[in-house]
Structures are given as C-alpha cells and as structure tokens.
Amino acid sequence: MLKRTISGAVFVALVVGFFFLREYVDYRLFNILVYFFSLVGTFEVWRALKNSEAFGGAFKGGAGAAAGAIVALCALAFVPVTTFFGLEWGSVVLVLCGAGVVLARAFSKEEFGFNAGACMLPVFYPNALLAGMLAANTYGENALLALLLIFVTSPLADTFAYLVGSMIGGRKLCPAISPNKTVSGAVGGLVGGATGALVLYFVFRPELPLGWLIFLAIGLVAALFTEAGDLFESWLKRRAGVKDMGKIMPGHGGVMDRIDGISFCAVFVALVFLAL
C-alpha cells in the first residue's frame, strides 16, 4: 500500500509539474509528458503481445522483428511530428506505420490475418488515443480546461468506482473480462466523473448556455469512456496473460495501467472541445 501511495503521488506530481511548464514556459512542453506515455506505453503493449502465445506470436520471426521495428519508429516519431507539424502529419505517421506493419506480415511465410492485426495494435494503442491529449493542448485559451477535464474527471471516475465498488459490491459488471469490477462501482465512477466536471465548470465559469448541464453530461460521458478504456486494458491483459502491463509504477503496474482510462477519455474531451 505504501509503494502504491508513493508511486501514485509521484505520478500526480509529474503531471502537475508539466501543467505548470505548459502554463508558464511553453505549452508544447506538456507534450514531453505525452511523449513519455507514448514511448513507454507502446513498449509495454509490444512486450505483452510479443510474449503472448494467445496473439499468435505476432512479433516473432523475421516478419515480427520487422513489424516491431516499425512499431518502435512510430513511437519515436508520432509525438514529435505532431508537436511541430500538426496532428495531420502525426496521423500520416500512424497510417504509414500501420501500413508498414501489414506489409511486413503480408510478405512473410507466416500466418497473416491475426498476426497482422495484433502487430498493428501497439501502433494505434496508445498513440492514436494520445492524439486526444495532443489536440487538447493546442486549443488556445480552452486548452487548460480541456486538459484538466481529462486529468481530473478520469482519475476521479477511477477513484469513485473503486471506493463505491469496495463498499457496496454486488453484481459483477463484466466478470469474463474483469471479475473485480461491479455495477455499483461503475455507477460510482459516473458520479466521480460528473463531480470533477462540475467542479471545473464552477471554477472556470465558461460562457455557455446551460453550462453546468453541459459539463455534467461531459463528466458522465468522460467517465463512461474511462471505464471503457479500463475494460479494454483488462481484456488485453487477460488475453495476453499478464497481470500488469509493466512495473515502472510499483503498486500500479505500468504506464498503460495508469493511463488506460485517461487515454480513452482524452479522445472524447478533444472531440467535445472541437464542437464547443
């Protein structure tokens, strides 16, 4: 428990530090944090798939090694290209790397279909989802609020889900994927996400008709995306046969164990702010 508390505090301090850097030095410095998520997260997903027979040895053999090299190139290039040239060019990196992985598998003598799909996963997960954070960071005067919605509503949804689920228990949400998650915990997560969004609304007071109602809805849907991300990560770990995606955060696991819900939430928030 002590290790979990300490590593969690370090993670929070790291995120808060990068918020200060973007506000008082240069907004693009926040993308260093996203780059860290991208590099470590891509490595964790690649390693989980590489060591899993359930994914058909996706990264084994010559074709697998070539696909792995393309995945590494994607992680190295995606955030810098997006930061300095825009999300359009970052998307080109994702598409080209995804196509490269498919070609690497297509010209091999090994099974193509399932292996190609598995090899493409670390190209887009987490990188395509992290595009939401990168986009939110470019929203000018709305950027801080958008990023705070991502990094406040999602963790609060996680925390409320854990607390309510632990106290009330009851019917399991998706026992085949994550046996510890309950329906009561999922409802608690919705309350947590809505609470975080409403607090941010009353702090920032954005000029919107029925603004509190809009932010309530944003918080609820952001919590749903957070829970979807958490379930997807649970499915991936169960399929890959691993308990945690990494060990970089003692008590929490890896970076992907920490940002699974946040990354899904980021996509939703980024799209919402395009419409506001």
C-alpha positions in Angstrom: 0.0 0.0 0.0 2.9 2.4 0.8 4.5 1.7 -2.5 1.2 2.3 -4.3 0.7 5.6 -2.5 4.2 6.9 -3.1 4.2 6.0 -6.8 0.8 7.5 -7.2 2.0 10.7 -5.6 5.0 10.8 -7.9 2.7 10.4 -10.9 0.5 13.2 -9.8 3.5 15.5 -9.0 4.8 14.7 -12.5 1.6 15.6 -14.2 1.1 18.8 -12.1 4.7 19.8 -13.0 4.1 19.6 -16.7 0.9 21.6 -16.2 3.0 24.4 -14.7 5.5 24.1 -17.5 2.9 24.5 -20.2 1.3 27.4 -18.4 4.4 29.4 -17.5 7.1 28.4 -20.1 5.7 26.9 -23.3 2.5 24.9 -23.9 4.4 22.4 -26.1 6.4 21.3 -23.1 3.3 19.4 -22.0 3.9 17.1 -25.0 7.0 15.8 -23.3 4.7 14.1 -20.8 2.6 12.7 -23.7 5.8 11.5 -25.4 6.7 9.6 -22.2 3.3 8.0 -22.2 3.7 7.1 -25.9 7.2 5.6 -25.7 6.7 3.6 -22.5 3.1 2.6 -23.3 4.0 1.4 -26.8 6.8 -0.7 -25.4 4.5 -2.2 -22.8 1.9 -3.2 -25.3 4.5 -4.5 -27.7 6.1 -6.6 -24.9 2.8 -8.0 -23.8 1.9 -9.1 -27.3 5.4 -10.4 -28.0 5.4 -12.7 -25.0 1.8 -14.0 -25.5 1.0 -17.1 -27.4 -2.6 -16.0 -27.4 -1.7 -13.4 -30.0 -0.1 -15.9 -32.3 3.5 -14.9 -31.7 2.7 -11.7 -33.5 6.2 -10.3 -33.1 8.2 -13.5 -33.5 10.3 -14.4 -36.5 11.7 -12.2 -39.2 8.4 -10.6 -40.1 7.7 -10.0 -36.5 11.0 -8.3 -35.9 10.4 -6.0 -38.9 6.9 -5.2 -37.6 8.4 -4.5 -34.1 10.9 -2.1 -35.7 8.1 -0.2 -37.4 6.2 0.0 -34.1 9.3 1.5 -32.4 9.6 4.0 -35.3 6.0 5.0 -34.8 6.5 5.6 -31.0 9.7 7.6 -31.7 8.2 9.8 -34.4 4.5 10.3 -33.6 4.5 12.9 -30.8 7.4 15.0 -32.2 5.9 15.1 -35.6 2.5 16.1 -34.2 4.0 18.7 -31.9 6.0 20.5 -34.6 4.0 19.8 -37.7 0.4 19.3 -36.5 -1.9 16.4 -35.9 -2.5 15.9 -39.7 1.1 14.9 -40.1 1.1 12.8 -36.9 -1.9 10.9 -38.4 0.2 10.3 -41.5 2.8 8.7 -39.3 0.2 6.4 -37.7 -1.2 5.4 -41.1 2.2 4.8 -42.7 3.4 2.7 -39.7 0.2 0.7 -39.7 0.5 0.0 -43.4 4.2 -0.9 -42.9 3.2 -3.5 -40.2 0.7 -5.0 -42.6 3.2 -5.2 -45.4 5.8 -6.8 -43.1 3.3 -9.5 -42.3 2.0 -9.9 -45.8 5.4 -10.7 -47.3 6.2 -13.3 -44.7 5.5 -17.0 -45.0 3.8 -17.0 -41.6 0.1 -16.7 -40.8 -1.1 -13.2 -41.9 -4.5 -12.2 -40.7 -4.5 -12.4 -36.9 -0.8 -11.7 -36.6 -1.1 -8.5 -38.7 -4.0 -7.2 -36.6 -2.1 -7.9 -33.4 1.1 -6.2 -34.7 -0.9 -3.1 -35.6 -2.3 -2.8 -32.0 0.7 -1.0 -30.5 0.8 1.4 -33.4 -2.6 2.8 -32.5 -2.8 1.8 -28.8 -1.9 4.1 -27.1 -0.7 6.5 -29.8 -4.0 7.2 -31.6 -5.7 7.7 -28.3 -2.9 10.1 -27.1 -3.7 12.2 -30.1 -6.6 13.5 -27.9 -4.2 15.0 -25.4 -2.0 16.5 -28.1 -5.1 18.0 -29.8 -6.4 19.4 -26.5 -3.1 21.0 -25.8 -3.5 23.2 -28.9 -6.9 24.6 -28.1 -5.6 28.0 -27.1 -7.4 29.6 -24.2 -9.6 26.5 -23.9 -6.6 24.1 -23.7 -6.1 24.3 -19.9 -9.7 23.5 -19.2 -9.7 20.7 -21.8 -6.6 19.1 -20.3 -7.9 19.4 -16.7 -11.1 17.7 -17.8 -9.0 14.8 -19.0 -6.8 14.6 -15.9 -9.5 15.3 -13.3 -12.6 13.6 -14.5 -10.9 10.3 -15.4 -8.9 9.8 -12.2 -12.0 10.8 -10.1 -14.1 8.3 -12.1 -11.5 5.6 -11.3 -11.3 6.5 -7.6 -15.1 6.7 -7.1 -15.5 3.4 -8.9 -13.0 1.7 -6.6 -14.4 3.2 -3.4 -18.1 2.6 -4.2 -17.4 -0.9 -5.6 -15.4 -1.8 -2.5 -18.1 -0.5 -0.1 -21.2 -1.8 -1.8 -20.1 -4.7 -4.0 -23.0 -6.5 -5.7 -23.5 -7.6 -9.2 -20.4 -8.0 -11.4 -20.0 -5.7 -14.4 -18.1 -7.9 -16.8 -16.9 -10.9 -14.9 -15.4 -12.6 -18.0 -13.1 -9.6 -18.5 -12.5 -8.1 -15.1 -14.0 -10.1 -12.2 -13.5 -7.4 -9.6 -15.5 -4.7 -11.3 -19.1 -4.2 -10.2 -22.2 -2.4 -11.4 -22.2 -0.3 -8.3 -18.6 0.7 -8.9 -19.4 1.7 -12.5 -22.2 3.9 -11.1 -19.8 5.4 -8.6 -17.4 6.1 -11.5 -20.1 8.1 -13.3 -20.7 10.1 -10.1 -16.9 10.8 -9.8 -16.6 11.9 -13.4 -19.7 14.2 -13.1 -18.4 15.7 -9.9 -15.0 16.5 -11.4 -16.5 18.1 -14.4 -19.0 20.2 -12.4 -16.2 21.4 -10.0 -14.2 22.6 -13.1 -17.2 24.3 -14.5 -17.8 26.4 -11.4 -14.0 27.2 -11.1 -13.6 28.3 -14.8 -17.2 29.5 -15.5 -17.0 29.1 -19.3 -19.6 31.2 -21.1 -22.0 28.5 -22.3 -25.8 28.4 -22.2 -26.8 25.9 -19.5 -23.1 25.4 -19.0 -23.4 23.3 -15.8 -25.7 20.9 -17.6 -23.3 20.6 -20.5 -20.4 19.9 -18.1 -22.5 17.4 -16.2 -23.1 15.5 -19.4 -19.4 15.8 -20.3 -18.4 14.4 -16.9 -20.8 11.4 -17.3 -19.7 10.5 -20.8 -16.0 11.0 -19.9 -16.5 8.6 -17.0 -18.0 6.1 -19.5 -15.0 6.4 -21.8 -12.7 6.0 -18.8 -14.5 2.8 -17.8 -14.4 1.5 -21.4 -10.7 2.1 -21.5 -10.2 0.3 -18.2 -12.2 -2.7 -19.5 -10.3 -2.8 -22.8 -7.0 -2.8 -20.9 -8.3 -5.6 -18.7 -9.3 -7.6 -21.7 -5.9 -7.1 -23.3 -4.1 -8.2 -20.2 -6.3 -11.2 -19.7 -5.8 -12.2 -23.4 -2.0 -11.6 -23.2 -1.8 -13.5 -19.9 -0.2 -10.7 -17.8 -1.3 -9.2 -14.5 0.2 -5.7 -15.2 1.5 -4.1 -18.4 4.7 -3.0 -16.7 6.5 -2.4 -13.4 7.5 1.2 -13.7 5.0 2.3 -11.1 5.2 0.0 -8.0 1.7 -0.9 -6.8 0.1 0.4 -10.0 1.9 -1.6 -12.7 3.0 0.1 -15.9 2.2 3.3 -17.7 -0.7 1.7 -19.6 -2.2 0.5 -16.3 -2.3 4.2 -15.2 -3.4 5.9 -18.5 -5.8 3.3 -19.9 -8.9 5.2 -19.0 -7.3 8.6 -19.3 -6.3 8.0 -22.9 -9.9 7.0 -23.9 -11.3 9.9 -22.1 -8.8 12.3 -23.9 -10.3 11.4 -27.3 -13.8 12.2 -26.1 -12.8 15.5 -24.5 -10.8 16.6 -27.5 -13.8 16.0 -29.8 -16.2 17.8 -27.4 -14.0 20.9 -27.5 -14.0 20.9 -31.2 -17.7 21.4 -31.1 -17.9 24.0 -28.3 
